[in-house]
Structure formats: structure tokens, C-alpha cells
Amino acid sequence: MSAQDGVPTLAASTALAVDGAVLVDLRAPAEFAADHIEGARNVPLLDDDERALVGLLYRRESRQAAFEAARERVRASVGRLVASIGELAGWTPPRRDPAQVVDELACDGIEAMDRRVRARPLERAPARPVILCCWRGGLRSRSVTALLRELGLERVVAIEGGYKSCRAQLVVRLESFEAPRTYVLRGLTGVGKTLVLRELERQRRGWTLDLEATAGHRSSLLGAAGLEPATQKQFENRIAQRIARGPGAGVLVLEGESRKVGNVIVPSRVWRALETGASLELVAPTERRIDVLIADYLATAGGRIELRASLSELARRISAGWAVDLVSLLDHGRERELVALLLERWYDPRYRHSQQGRGARASFDSTDPVRCAHELADWIERDLSHAHAPELDPMAPVVSAPTRGLDSRAT
């Protein structure tokens, strides 16, 4: 690579809008674990200990000393790094030794290398891009981009400003989000709101925003069992990236949630859509609700262990008047009795209290999620076709919808 070439870079807004890109995060594993852009794969240039050492040298000695230490460690492991990125990109590296290219790029010291791999902004991404990022779009991503291009991977680019710039773009998207016509699925615990929402997304791609999947939490006291909860930043980033793809057909469908989903808080613009959207009630018999909850919470051995710990916490919070050992019910295989008890005494009373004064536009039997999603999609499309009718009030309670004989208040 000649000194005149520079390293091709994309603005964060452009990079985030690319469909089908291979996004590689070069930061150390601890940095990546703290937060990253959804869909990125971590191929660290330095591991956590190496990064700590380089940082220490930078603070205590000099930038050049840190650079020399980093160069030696990268040189020793660069073959694995190139192979890993090649595998993600579907690209076979040449036989040329990548350590030799590292020597050529870094031979004249950090200042010369900084000039050699200066940014060269692009207006658009290349076809099938491989996009690299580090913390601030500095030497880590630009130098690896230069290395890979020298080895023949010409569709690789770096992100200007790195992860930090991407995060800022995502925050702007959240703060400026204007929801389209919104519908909110509501109903007692276990009616299968999440199952219906995900089936609706399969049938009408782009209609839904699944907050529980995004948060890695079922939005209840026992809701983390068997899942990996997101951090606040991860939650916000995932929502913003989903928003960037745009709602389908000018409609947004969400599951009714509280302001907190586990330990993360729903962003204000999304919360406004939840609070003002038209409510659609899902109903199902108690036995079906028990089936749904057992399948969801107890599908794996790990989920069972986590649920047991959560039940112990719940037992400390409930009234002594229950006079039931919840953990013992689980341990003795009395899951249906346990779930029925929790629904009757814990979840249903709290849900009904939270919904006081909130009317539903329509009610749907959710026993069969596929059929329910079809009926929801048909109902929403009819409602959208009349969205501009002056007599239509999207929040007015209306008795409608095919519940196939179920009372809309059934548990």
C-alpha cells in the first residue's frame, strides 16, 4: 500500500445502514463484552492482558513504547487474526506471511504508521463489505484494514470514529424516533403474547419490535431464568438498529410491557408508543397458559436451576399466608400446580391491577399462535385501511375479534 492510498473508511451512519456486511470488532474481549454493535463478531487485536499492558506503557512511558509492545504481540498472533477474519468474510488469505506485512507497516515507528494508514473517507460501502471497528477508529482498525488490503482483501473498510461514533448515531436514532401507527398486544401472563408476536413477525416481516428478546428478559420477577439479560446500552443499541431497518407497512406491533424490562429501561420514544398505541387483548384458557409457561421456563436444565433460585427470591417477597413451599413444588415435579398457584395468586392480580382503566380495541384467542397471528394481521390491515376515517378513534374500546367462544376475561 502506497503512502498516497490511505485507508478507506465509512461514516458510522453509512456503516450501520449496510445490509449483509461482515462487521468485525477488534477490541479486547472485555471491551466487546461491555457493549458492541449488534451483529458484530469479536476478533481481538490484543487480549485483555495485552491491552492492559500496552495501556500501562502508554501512561507511564510513552506512546512509542506502547506501540512497540503492541507491535510485538500483534506480530506473534496476526496469523490467527487474519485467518479468523478470512473465515468470517469467506475469503482465503494468500500464503504471504502477515507478520512480514506488519513489519513493513510499522517499521518507521508510530508517527510514520499513523500517516501511512490515515483515513480516506468513502461515500458508499463496497460490495459485500468487511467492516472493522475499534473504540474510536484509531490505529487498531485502520492498521488492520491496511494489513488485510495489502493481503488482497479489497472490500475491507474501517468505521470513522469506531464504536464510539456508532453508539452516538444509535442514541440520536432513539431520541428522534417517531413511531408509526402502533398496536400493543396485552393479556394475562402465559397467554402467549411473545409467541404470537414472533409468529406475526414471520408472517409480516418488519411489523414488530420484540422488546423481551431485545432485553434478554421476560419482563417479570422470574423473567431472567434461562436467558442472558442485556445491558442498558445493548438494549438501546438493538432497538435503534431495529428502528433503522424501518417499520413494515407503516405499522408497529409490540407486546405490552412495563417501563422496565428486567433491569433495562424502555427508551422514552418507544415507551410513548407503548402507552399510546391501540391495545389488542390476547386470551387463552388456564391450562394452555400453564403449558406455555412450562415450555418457556423449564425447557432446559439450566433454566430450571435459574428458576429455582428465582423462586427462592420470590418466596421471601410473598405473603406468609400462601403457606406453600414454591421450591418444594418444583423439586417434586409438581410444575403445573406451581404455575397455577403463581398465576392465581401473583401474576393475574398484579396484571389486572395494572390494566385498570385501559380498554382494548379487540380480543383474540391466542391458543394457536399461528392462527392468532393471521387474525391479528388481517384485523390490523383492515384497521390501517380505515386509519384516516374521521370517525375512527384508535384508543376507543370496541367489542370485536374472533375469540372462538372464549370470554375475553378468561384466564
BELQUI-V117260 format. One record per backbone hydrogen bond with DSSP energy under -1.0 kcal/mol. CO is the residue of the C=O (numbers start at 0). NH is the residue of the N-H. E is the energy in kcal/mol with one decimal. If there is no record, write none. Layout:
CO;NH;E  CO;NH;E
This chain:
1;4;-1.1  6;119;-3.1  7;157;-2.0  8;121;-2.9  9;159;-3.0  10;14;-2.6  11;15;-2.6  14;17;-1.2  21;130;-3.1  22;40;-2.4  23;132;-2.2  24;42;-2.0  25;44;-2.4  27;31;-2.3  28;32;-2.6  29;33;-1.6  30;34;-1.2  36;39;-2.3  40;24;-2.9  46;50;-2.7  47;51;-2.1  48;52;-2.2  49;53;-2.6  50;54;-2.4  51;55;-2.0  52;56;-2.4  53;57;-2.1  54;58;-2.1  55;59;-2.6  56;60;-2.6  61;65;-1.9  62;66;-2.2  63;67;-2.5  64;68;-2.0  65;69;-2.4  66;70;-2.6  67;71;-2.0  68;72;-1.8  69;73;-2.7  70;74;-2.7  71;75;-1.4  73;77;-1.5  76;80;-1.7  77;81;-2.7  78;82;-2.2  79;83;-2.4  80;84;-2.3  81;85;-2.6  82;86;-2.1  83;87;-1.9  84;88;-2.3  85;90;-2.9  97;101;-2.1  98;102;-2.0  99;103;-2.0  100;104;-2.4  101;105;-2.3  105;108;-1.6  108;112;-2.1  109;113;-2.5  110;114;-1.7  111;115;-2.2  112;116;-2.3  114;117;-1.3  117;6;-3.2  119;8;-1.6  128;21;-2.4  129;156;-2.6  130;23;-3.1  131;158;-1.8  132;25;-2.9  133;162;-3.3  134;163;-2.6  137;141;-2.2  138;142;-2.7  139;143;-1.6  140;144;-2.1  141;145;-2.3  142;146;-2.4  143;147;-2.6  144;148;-2.3  145;149;-2.2  146;150;-1.4  147;152;-2.7  148;151;-1.1  151;153;-1.4  154;129;-2.2  156;131;-2.9  157;9;-2.6  158;161;-1.8  160;164;-1.5  161;165;-1.8  162;166;-2.9  163;167;-1.8  164;168;-2.0  165;169;-2.2  166;170;-2.2  167;171;-1.9  168;172;-1.9  169;173;-2.1  170;174;-2.4  171;175;-1.4  180;251;-2.4  181;277;-2.3  182;253;-2.4  183;279;-3.0  184;255;-3.3  185;281;-3.1  187;190;-1.9  191;195;-2.5  192;196;-2.6  193;197;-2.5  194;198;-1.9  195;199;-2.8  196;200;-2.0  197;201;-1.5  198;202;-2.0  199;203;-3.1  203;206;-2.0  205;247;-2.4  206;252;-2.2  208;210;-1.1  209;213;-2.0  210;214;-2.1  211;215;-1.5  211;216;-1.9  214;229;-2.9  219;222;-1.9  221;224;-1.2  222;217;-1.7  223;226;-2.4  230;234;-2.6  231;235;-2.6  232;236;-2.9  233;237;-2.5  234;238;-2.1  235;239;-2.7  236;240;-2.4  237;241;-2.0  238;242;-2.8  239;243;-2.1  242;245;-1.6  247;250;-1.5  251;182;-2.7  252;208;-1.9  253;184;-3.1  258;265;-3.1  260;263;-1.4  263;260;-2.6  266;270;-2.7  267;271;-2.1  268;272;-1.4  269;273;-2.2  270;274;-2.4  271;275;-1.9  272;276;-1.7  277;183;-3.0  278;360;-3.1  279;185;-2.8  280;363;-2.8  282;365;-2.8  284;288;-2.1  285;289;-2.4  286;290;-2.1  287;291;-2.4  288;292;-2.2  289;293;-2.4  290;294;-2.3  291;295;-1.8  292;296;-2.9  293;297;-2.1  299;303;-1.8  300;304;-2.0  301;305;-2.3  302;306;-2.5  303;307;-2.1  304;308;-1.7  305;309;-2.2  306;310;-2.5  307;311;-1.6  308;312;-1.5  309;313;-2.5  310;314;-2.7  313;316;-1.7  313;317;-1.7  318;321;-1.6  319;322;-1.2  323;325;-1.0  324;328;-1.8  325;329;-1.7  326;330;-2.8  327;331;-1.9  328;333;-2.7  329;332;-1.6  333;337;-2.2  334;338;-3.0  335;339;-2.5  336;340;-2.1  337;341;-2.3  338;342;-2.6  339;343;-2.5  340;344;-2.6  341;345;-2.0  341;346;-2.4  342;347;-2.4  345;349;-1.2  346;350;-2.6  347;351;-2.6  348;352;-1.9  349;353;-2.0  350;354;-1.4  352;355;-1.1  354;357;-2.3  359;397;-1.4  361;280;-2.8  363;282;-2.5  367;371;-2.8  368;372;-2.4  369;373;-2.0  370;374;-2.4  371;375;-2.7  372;376;-2.8  373;377;-2.5  374;378;-2.5  375;379;-3.0  376;380;-2.4  377;381;-2.1  378;382;-2.4  379;383;-3.0  380;384;-1.7  383;386;-1.6  385;388;-2.0  388;391;-1.6  392;395;-1.9  399;362;-1.8  400;402;-1.1  401;364;-1.1  402;405;-1.5  406;409;-2.5
